[in-house]
Amino acid sequence: MTASRLQVVTGDITRLAVDAIVNAANESLLGGGGVDGAIHRAAGPDLLACCRRLGGCPTGQARLTPGFRLPARHVIHTVGPVWHGGGHGEADRLASCYRHCFRLADEHGIGSIAFPAISCGVYGYPPAAAARIAVTESRAALAANPRLERVLLVAFDEAMAALLRQAAGISET
Ligand code: APR
């Protein structure tokens, strides 16, 4: 039942016209490289001004802003864990990111949401393990929230897309 509501797509998350895209930010919320840099460039300077007013965000939590010049209406900024070998609560903190994003989505009546592979770049989280968490938390949110129409797990490259499809049990076509 949830299969078609959970999709794996490859590409640039800043191009997606969904209700919300998720940003893999850092605790300052003041921008960075990777997907964070791409989102700030595409959204324009008003996003940074808005983020400044939020005063940061702890790891594992999330904050919502408008999307400004993005095709997406909102950005949900979350801060993934830095990978320190797996024995420092990384899995719980990564799952917490997804849960906080889905909670905000629910509170704001968001029907479609797109996630990048949180923590899988600079923060060094092993991608296959992160993919399994992304899929588990997305399925749980889809089951719990009937207003959530679509969850997109966005890979920037084919290797990440393959891991996400594998975790989701989606066969390649
Ligand atoms: N669209 C979709 N995915 C993207 C894009 C994009 N435009 N750009 C990068 N990615 C992918 C990367 O390939 C990686 O798989 O997003 C994933 C997350 O990588 P990072 O952006 O490095 O995020 P993360 O590992 O969570 O590290 C966060 O990076 O730039 C800083 O401010 C950010 O300090 C924070 C840290």
py3Dmol code that shows the C-alpha trace and the ligand (Angstrom):
import py3Dmol

protein = """\
ATOM      1  CA  MET A   1       0.000   0.000   0.000  1.00  0.00           C
ATOM      2  CA  THR A   2       2.791   2.413   0.867  1.00  0.00           C
ATOM      3  CA  ALA A   3       4.969   1.357  -2.070  1.00  0.00           C
ATOM      4  CA  SER A   4       3.909   4.069  -4.490  1.00  0.00           C
ATOM      5  CA  ARG A   5       3.959   6.731  -1.771  1.00  0.00           C
ATOM      6  CA  LEU A   6       7.669   6.048  -1.183  1.00  0.00           C
ATOM      7  CA  GLN A   7       9.871   6.807  -4.181  1.00  0.00           C
ATOM      8  CA  VAL A   8      13.597   6.822  -4.838  1.00  0.00           C
ATOM      9  CA  VAL A   9      14.744   9.458  -7.317  1.00  0.00           C
ATOM     10  CA  THR A  10      18.164  10.529  -8.578  1.00  0.00           C
ATOM     11  CA  GLY A  11      19.061  14.171  -9.093  1.00  0.00           C
ATOM     12  CA  ASP A  12      19.310  17.636  -7.611  1.00  0.00           C
ATOM     13  CA  ILE A  13      16.885  18.107  -4.708  1.00  0.00           C
ATOM     14  CA  THR A  14      16.758  21.883  -5.272  1.00  0.00           C
ATOM     15  CA  ARG A  15      14.807  21.308  -8.499  1.00  0.00           C
ATOM     16  CA  LEU A  16      11.902  19.475  -6.887  1.00  0.00           C
ATOM     17  CA  ALA A  17       8.508  21.161  -6.680  1.00  0.00           C
ATOM     18  CA  VAL A  18       7.330  19.433  -3.526  1.00  0.00           C
ATOM     19  CA  ASP A  19       5.779  20.887  -0.378  1.00  0.00           C
ATOM     20  CA  ALA A  20       9.082  20.570   1.479  1.00  0.00           C
ATOM     21  CA  ILE A  21      12.659  19.612   0.779  1.00  0.00           C
ATOM     22  CA  VAL A  22      14.912  18.619   3.646  1.00  0.00           C
ATOM     23  CA  ASN A  23      18.317  20.203   4.108  1.00  0.00           C
ATOM     24  CA  ALA A  24      21.250  18.271   5.626  1.00  0.00           C
ATOM     25  CA  ALA A  25      22.486  21.247   7.618  1.00  0.00           C
ATOM     26  CA  ASN A  26      24.890  21.772  10.521  1.00  0.00           C
ATOM     27  CA  GLU A  27      24.025  23.022  14.009  1.00  0.00           C
ATOM     28  CA  SER A  28      24.632  26.667  13.076  1.00  0.00           C
ATOM     29  CA  LEU A  29      22.029  26.538  10.265  1.00  0.00           C
ATOM     30  CA  LEU A  30      24.168  29.157   8.564  1.00  0.00           C
ATOM     31  CA  GLY A  31      24.965  27.197   5.425  1.00  0.00           C
ATOM     32  CA  GLY A  32      27.827  25.030   4.265  1.00  0.00           C
ATOM     33  CA  GLY A  33      28.830  22.871   1.321  1.00  0.00           C
ATOM     34  CA  GLY A  34      27.114  19.853  -0.221  1.00  0.00           C
ATOM     35  CA  VAL A  35      23.353  19.872  -0.360  1.00  0.00           C
ATOM     36  CA  ASP A  36      23.237  22.709   2.209  1.00  0.00           C
ATOM     37  CA  GLY A  37      25.245  24.979  -0.103  1.00  0.00           C
ATOM     38  CA  ALA A  38      23.124  24.000  -3.103  1.00  0.00           C
ATOM     39  CA  ILE A  39      19.874  24.762  -1.241  1.00  0.00           C
ATOM     40  CA  HIS A  40      21.091  28.167  -0.027  1.00  0.00           C
ATOM     41  CA  ARG A  41      22.319  29.114  -3.519  1.00  0.00           C
ATOM     42  CA  ALA A  42      19.032  28.138  -5.113  1.00  0.00           C
ATOM     43  CA  ALA A  43      16.806  29.684  -2.421  1.00  0.00           C
ATOM     44  CA  GLY A  44      18.641  33.018  -2.369  1.00  0.00           C
ATOM     45  CA  PRO A  45      19.853  35.235   0.501  1.00  0.00           C
ATOM     46  CA  ASP A  46      16.481  35.484   2.251  1.00  0.00           C
ATOM     47  CA  LEU A  47      16.932  31.882   3.385  1.00  0.00           C
ATOM     48  CA  LEU A  48      20.147  32.691   5.228  1.00  0.00           C
ATOM     49  CA  ALA A  49      18.540  35.745   6.845  1.00  0.00           C
ATOM     50  CA  CYS A  50      15.663  33.564   8.017  1.00  0.00           C
ATOM     51  CA  CYS A  51      18.008  30.848   9.318  1.00  0.00           C
ATOM     52  CA  ARG A  52      19.973  33.417  11.310  1.00  0.00           C
ATOM     53  CA  ARG A  53      16.839  34.206  13.286  1.00  0.00           C
ATOM     54  CA  LEU A  54      16.408  30.527  14.246  1.00  0.00           C
ATOM     55  CA  GLY A  55      19.565  30.504  16.367  1.00  0.00           C
ATOM     56  CA  GLY A  56      20.786  27.070  15.340  1.00  0.00           C
ATOM     57  CA  CYS A  57      19.460  23.542  15.735  1.00  0.00           C
ATOM     58  CA  PRO A  58      20.768  20.614  17.810  1.00  0.00           C
ATOM     59  CA  THR A  59      21.790  17.373  16.105  1.00  0.00           C
ATOM     60  CA  GLY A  60      18.817  15.100  15.555  1.00  0.00           C
ATOM     61  CA  GLN A  61      16.267  17.928  15.492  1.00  0.00           C
ATOM     62  CA  ALA A  62      14.723  20.004  12.667  1.00  0.00           C
ATOM     63  CA  ARG A  63      13.501  23.532  11.874  1.00  0.00           C
ATOM     64  CA  LEU A  64      11.150  24.761   9.146  1.00  0.00           C
ATOM     65  CA  THR A  65      11.558  27.824   6.906  1.00  0.00           C
ATOM     66  CA  PRO A  66       9.951  28.998   3.678  1.00  0.00           C
ATOM     67  CA  GLY A  67      11.573  27.886   0.413  1.00  0.00           C
ATOM     68  CA  PHE A  68      11.961  31.447  -0.927  1.00  0.00           C
ATOM     69  CA  ARG A  69      13.162  31.122  -4.569  1.00  0.00           C
ATOM     70  CA  LEU A  70      13.044  27.340  -4.544  1.00  0.00           C
ATOM     71  CA  PRO A  71      10.266  25.477  -6.329  1.00  0.00           C
ATOM     72  CA  ALA A  72       9.626  23.789  -2.950  1.00  0.00           C
ATOM     73  CA  ARG A  73       7.332  25.715  -0.600  1.00  0.00           C
ATOM     74  CA  HIS A  74       9.306  24.924   2.544  1.00  0.00           C
ATOM     75  CA  VAL A  75      12.747  23.810   3.635  1.00  0.00           C
ATOM     76  CA  ILE A  76      13.044  21.586   6.693  1.00  0.00           C
ATOM     77  CA  HIS A  77      16.579  21.917   8.024  1.00  0.00           C
ATOM     78  CA  THR A  78      17.835  18.980  10.025  1.00  0.00           C
ATOM     79  CA  VAL A  79      21.228  18.217  11.495  1.00  0.00           C
ATOM     80  CA  GLY A  80      22.463  14.688  10.994  1.00  0.00           C
ATOM     81  CA  PRO A  81      25.072  13.005  13.185  1.00  0.00           C
ATOM     82  CA  VAL A  82      28.757  12.965  12.309  1.00  0.00           C
ATOM     83  CA  TRP A  83      29.849   9.324  11.952  1.00  0.00           C
ATOM     84  CA  HIS A  84      32.261   8.358  14.726  1.00  0.00           C
ATOM     85  CA  GLY A  85      32.289   4.593  14.157  1.00  0.00           C
ATOM     86  CA  GLY A  86      28.704   3.765  15.099  1.00  0.00           C
ATOM     87  CA  GLY A  87      29.080   3.473  18.872  1.00  0.00           C
ATOM     88  CA  HIS A  88      28.092   7.035  19.674  1.00  0.00           C
ATOM     89  CA  GLY A  89      24.351   6.923  19.110  1.00  0.00           C
ATOM     90  CA  GLU A  90      24.652   7.753  15.419  1.00  0.00           C
ATOM     91  CA  ALA A  91      21.794   5.478  14.318  1.00  0.00           C
ATOM     92  CA  ASP A  92      19.385   6.890  16.924  1.00  0.00           C
ATOM     93  CA  ARG A  93      20.319  10.430  16.009  1.00  0.00           C
ATOM     94  CA  LEU A  94      19.863   9.826  12.305  1.00  0.00           C
ATOM     95  CA  ALA A  95      16.456   8.213  12.911  1.00  0.00           C
ATOM     96  CA  SER A  96      15.615  11.196  15.105  1.00  0.00           C
ATOM     97  CA  CYS A  97      16.312  13.559  12.183  1.00  0.00           C
ATOM     98  CA  TYR A  98      13.753  11.771  10.023  1.00  0.00           C
ATOM     99  CA  ARG A  99      11.195  11.667  12.856  1.00  0.00           C
ATOM    100  CA  HIS A 100      11.550  15.383  13.593  1.00  0.00           C
ATOM    101  CA  CYS A 101      11.184  16.214   9.902  1.00  0.00           C
ATOM    102  CA  PHE A 102       8.063  14.080   9.607  1.00  0.00           C
ATOM    103  CA  ARG A 103       6.630  15.653  12.778  1.00  0.00           C
ATOM    104  CA  LEU A 104       7.076  19.136  11.311  1.00  0.00           C
ATOM    105  CA  ALA A 105       5.586  17.931   8.034  1.00  0.00           C
ATOM    106  CA  ASP A 106       2.538  16.685   9.919  1.00  0.00           C
ATOM    107  CA  GLU A 107       2.176  19.922  11.919  1.00  0.00           C
ATOM    108  CA  HIS A 108       2.341  22.028   8.750  1.00  0.00           C
ATOM    109  CA  GLY A 109       0.046  19.887   6.600  1.00  0.00           C
ATOM    110  CA  ILE A 110       2.841  18.975   4.212  1.00  0.00           C
ATOM    111  CA  GLY A 111       1.754  16.345   1.707  1.00  0.00           C
ATOM    112  CA  SER A 112       4.995  15.785  -0.196  1.00  0.00           C
ATOM    113  CA  ILE A 113       8.514  15.809   1.188  1.00  0.00           C
ATOM    114  CA  ALA A 114      11.922  15.065  -0.326  1.00  0.00           C
ATOM    115  CA  PHE A 115      14.987  13.988   1.672  1.00  0.00           C
ATOM    116  CA  PRO A 116      18.624  13.979   0.650  1.00  0.00           C
ATOM    117  CA  ALA A 117      20.855  11.250   2.065  1.00  0.00           C
ATOM    118  CA  ILE A 118      21.327  12.962   5.439  1.00  0.00           C
ATOM    119  CA  SER A 119      24.852  12.515   6.911  1.00  0.00           C
ATOM    120  CA  CYS A 120      26.072  10.486   3.908  1.00  0.00           C
ATOM    121  CA  GLY A 121      28.439  13.163   2.545  1.00  0.00           C
ATOM    122  CA  VAL A 122      30.811  15.241   4.683  1.00  0.00           C
ATOM    123  CA  TYR A 123      29.454  13.643   7.884  1.00  0.00           C
ATOM    124  CA  GLY A 124      30.629  10.204   6.715  1.00  0.00           C
ATOM    125  CA  TYR A 125      27.688   7.964   7.660  1.00  0.00           C
ATOM    126  CA  PRO A 126      27.902   4.581   5.862  1.00  0.00           C
ATOM    127  CA  PRO A 127      25.374   4.949   3.032  1.00  0.00           C
ATOM    128  CA  ALA A 128      23.832   1.464   3.146  1.00  0.00           C
ATOM    129  CA  ALA A 129      23.070   1.743   6.865  1.00  0.00           C
ATOM    130  CA  ALA A 130      21.723   5.279   6.412  1.00  0.00           C
ATOM    131  CA  ALA A 131      19.503   4.101   3.548  1.00  0.00           C
ATOM    132  CA  ARG A 132      17.907   1.474   5.788  1.00  0.00           C
ATOM    133  CA  ILE A 133      17.101   4.113   8.417  1.00  0.00           C
ATOM    134  CA  ALA A 134      15.674   6.463   5.779  1.00  0.00           C
ATOM    135  CA  VAL A 135      13.366   3.736   4.472  1.00  0.00           C
ATOM    136  CA  THR A 136      12.269   2.468   7.910  1.00  0.00           C
ATOM    137  CA  GLU A 137      11.402   5.950   9.176  1.00  0.00           C
ATOM    138  CA  SER A 138       9.665   6.938   5.923  1.00  0.00           C
ATOM    139  CA  ARG A 139       7.495   3.824   5.993  1.00  0.00           C
ATOM    140  CA  ALA A 140       6.590   4.455   9.631  1.00  0.00           C
ATOM    141  CA  ALA A 141       5.591   8.055   8.853  1.00  0.00           C
ATOM    142  CA  LEU A 142       3.557   7.031   5.804  1.00  0.00           C
ATOM    143  CA  ALA A 143       1.718   4.437   7.865  1.00  0.00           C
ATOM    144  CA  ALA A 144       1.032   6.907  10.692  1.00  0.00           C
ATOM    145  CA  ASN A 145       0.042   9.944   8.627  1.00  0.00           C
ATOM    146  CA  PRO A 146      -2.531   9.429   5.870  1.00  0.00           C
ATOM    147  CA  ARG A 147      -2.187  13.090   4.811  1.00  0.00           C
ATOM    148  CA  LEU A 148       1.386  12.386   3.784  1.00  0.00           C
ATOM    149  CA  GLU A 149       0.981  11.618   0.095  1.00  0.00           C
ATOM    150  CA  ARG A 150       4.545  11.220  -1.101  1.00  0.00           C
ATOM    151  CA  VAL A 151       8.010  10.736   0.350  1.00  0.00           C
ATOM    152  CA  LEU A 152      10.899  11.085  -2.075  1.00  0.00           C
ATOM    153  CA  LEU A 153      14.322   9.750  -1.090  1.00  0.00           C
ATOM    154  CA  VAL A 154      16.691  11.698  -3.308  1.00  0.00           C
ATOM    155  CA  ALA A 155      20.084  10.312  -4.315  1.00  0.00           C
ATOM    156  CA  PHE A 156      22.632  12.582  -5.925  1.00  0.00           C
ATOM    157  CA  ASP A 157      24.327   9.668  -7.687  1.00  0.00           C
ATOM    158  CA  GLU A 158      23.415   6.211  -8.937  1.00  0.00           C
ATOM    159  CA  ALA A 159      25.338   4.381  -6.187  1.00  0.00           C
ATOM    160  CA  MET A 160      23.200   6.015  -3.477  1.00  0.00           C
ATOM    161  CA  ALA A 161      20.044   5.439  -5.529  1.00  0.00           C
ATOM    162  CA  ALA A 162      20.858   1.719  -5.762  1.00  0.00           C
ATOM    163  CA  LEU A 163      21.314   1.488  -1.979  1.00  0.00           C
ATOM    164  CA  LEU A 164      18.033   3.303  -1.348  1.00  0.00           C
ATOM    165  CA  ARG A 165      16.183   1.057  -3.812  1.00  0.00           C
ATOM    166  CA  GLN A 166      17.722  -1.999  -2.176  1.00  0.00           C
ATOM    167  CA  ALA A 167      16.680  -0.833   1.287  1.00  0.00           C
ATOM    168  CA  ALA A 168      13.160  -0.136   0.018  1.00  0.00           C
ATOM    169  CA  GLY A 169      12.898  -3.411  -1.882  1.00  0.00           C
ATOM    170  CA  ILE A 170      12.270  -1.540  -5.132  1.00  0.00           C
ATOM    171  CA  SER A 171      13.515  -3.408  -8.183  1.00  0.00           C
ATOM    172  CA  GLU A 172      15.407  -1.492 -10.838  1.00  0.00           C
ATOM    173  CA  THR A 173      13.477  -0.995 -14.066  1.00  0.00           C
TER     174      THR A 173
END
"""
ligand_1 = """\
36
APR
N 20.704 17.236 -4.288
C 20.583 16.046 -3.660
N 21.574 15.476 -2.946
C 22.727 16.168 -2.847
C 22.931 17.422 -3.466
C 21.856 17.967 -4.212
N 21.933 19.142 -4.808
N 24.189 17.847 -3.173
C 24.760 16.880 -2.432
N 23.890 15.856 -2.243
C 24.064 14.613 -1.486
C 25.467 14.094 -1.276
O 25.922 13.387 -2.421
C 25.301 13.180 -0.070
O 24.870 11.874 -0.471
O 23.591 14.818 -0.162
C 24.147 13.835 0.704
C 24.544 14.519 2.006
O 25.833 15.090 1.874
P 26.258 16.485 2.545
O 25.609 17.592 1.820
O 27.732 16.483 2.650
O 25.558 16.428 4.010
P 26.016 15.701 5.375
O 26.857 14.501 5.168
O 24.766 15.567 6.196
O 26.970 16.767 6.052
C 26.430 17.965 6.543
O 27.857 19.350 5.271
O 27.793 21.206 3.951
C 27.796 20.771 5.174
O 26.520 22.490 6.292
C 26.596 21.111 6.038
O 28.122 20.954 7.811
C 27.029 20.313 7.199
C 27.507 19.006 6.582
"""
view = py3Dmol.view(width=600, height=400)
view.addModel(protein, "pdb")
view.setStyle({"model": 0}, {"cartoon": {"style": "trace"}})
view.addModel(ligand_1, "xyz")
view.setStyle({"model": 1}, {"stick": {}})
view.zoomTo()
view.show()
